[in-house]
């Protein structure tokens, strides 16, 4: 056996001799001495899970704050205490979903809908954000044409966009062009 290996073995034996409590002749005292340091303590696996859980909760809180700041909406004060009771898997899934929302940028802030836009939406589609009319040429709550939708920064199908985004884009179109994009319902 090599000399450095002998020294390592000797160091391990010496360290374990120091950390193990002395055994006495009394069986009841022996059981107390050996079980007392372990009573009520978590296992190493439980400690690791608790640390991972805490990191996931912190990440979740940070993502919720970023989303609230970006959307201009106040953060729900009960969201974080509820998340503390979630499992690690649920927290991971929620964090992935929040990251996707933040990355997509489609969390549009709440828009106050002017009365004229409410009446246009009721006239055009009865307020249905998935409505399709004019043989497919006009789509969504405000019956956007694809060109009108793209002119205010919309991407894709207006009828597939979230209602809040349709409201925001309709408010932009109303501010820019007035009610002229809606000749029948805007007048």
N, C-alpha and C positions, 0 to 999 in steps of 0.2 A: 504494500500500500504506500502511496506517495505521502510525503511529509505534510504537504499543504492540505491534503484530504484528512489526515489525522487531526490536524488543528481545527478544521471545520467541524468534524464530528465532536471533538472535545468541547468546542464552543456551543454547539447545539445542546449537548448533554448538560453543560453547566447552566445555560439559560433556562432549560426546562426544569432543572432542579431548583432554581430560584423561584420560578413562577408557580410550581405545584405546591400546595399547602402540605404541611407535614401531617402524616396519618397518625392518629392516636389509637390507643387500645380500645377505647369505648366505641361501639358500633353506632350509637345514636349521635355522638359528637362527630364521628367520621362522616356520616351522611350529611350532617349540617354543614360541615366545613366544605365538602365537595360541591354541594348543590347551591349554597348561598351566593357565590359570585355569579352564577348563571341565572338565578331566579329573576324573572321579570325583564330580562334583557332580550333584545331581538337577535335573531341569527344573522349571519353575514349576508345571506340572500335577502332577508327582510330589510336590512339596512340599505342594500343596493337598490331594492325596489322603491323604498321610501325616498331615497335620493333622486331616483329617476322621476318619481311622481312629482316631487317638489319642482324639479327643473321643467317638467311638462306644464305644471300649473303656472309657473312664472312666464314661460313662453306664451301660454294661452292668454294671460293677462296683458302681456306686451302687445300681442296681435290685436286683442280687443281694443286697447287704447289707440293703436295706430288706425284701426278701422273707424273708430268713433271720431278721431281727429280728421281723417280724410273725408268722411261723409258729412261732417258738421253736425252730427246727431250726438246728444249726450249719451254717455255709456251707462248701461244698466248697472246700478250699484250692487245688485244681487248676483250678477253673472259670475264673478270670481268665487264667492263663497260656494255657489252651486257646483262650480267646476272642481273644487277641492274634493268633492265626494265622488267624482267620476273615476272610472277605472283608467289605467294607463292607456289601454287600447282606444277608449272613447276619446281621451284627450288627444292622442296622436291623430285620430281621424278628424277631429274638430280643428286641430292646428293646420292640418293639410288643407282643409276646406277654407279656412280663413286666409291662408297664404295664397290660395288660388284666387279668391275674391280680391285681395289686395293687388295681386299681380295683374288681374284682368282690368281693374279700374272701373268695373261696372257695379259700383255700389253707390250710385249717384245720390247726392244729398237730396233731402226732401225738398220738393218744390211747392211753393204755394201756388195753387192753380187759380188764376183769375176767373171770375164768373163767366167771362166771354168764352174761355177755353172749356169750361164745364159744359156750357150750352152747345158748343161745337161738337164736343165728344158725344153728348147725348143725341144730337141730331145725326151725326155721321155714322156712329156704330152702336148707339145705345150704351156707351161706356165700356164696350167689350174690347179689351186690348189685343185679342187674337182674331178680330173680325177681318174678313177679306171681302172686298167688293169690287165692282167694276170689272168683272171677269179676271180678277187677280191683279189688276193694275194698282188698286188702292188697298192699303193694308194697315192694320192696327187700330188703336183707339181713335186716332184722328184721321184715319184713312190717308196716310202719307203715300205719295208716289215714291218710287225708288229714288228719283232725282231730287225730290224735295227732302227726303230723308238724308241722302248723302250731302246735300248742301248745308245741313246743320251739324255735320260730323257723325251721322249715324252710319254704322257698318252692318252689312247683312240685311236680313229681312226685318222690316219694322214690326211685323206681327209676332215675331219670335223674341223681340226685345222685351225686357221687363217693363212693367207699366210705369214705374218711376222714371225710367230712361225716356219712354215715350212722352211723358208729361214734361220733362226737362227740355227735350228737343222741340216739342210743340211750343213751349214758352219762348224758346230761342227764335223759332220761325215767326211767331206772333210779334215779337219785339222788332224783328228785322223787316217783315213785310206786311204787318197788320193782318187783317182778316182776308186779304185777297187770295191766299192759297186755298181758301174754303169759300168759293163763290156762292154756293147755295146756302150753306149753314152759317157762314160767317157774317151775313148781312142782316 
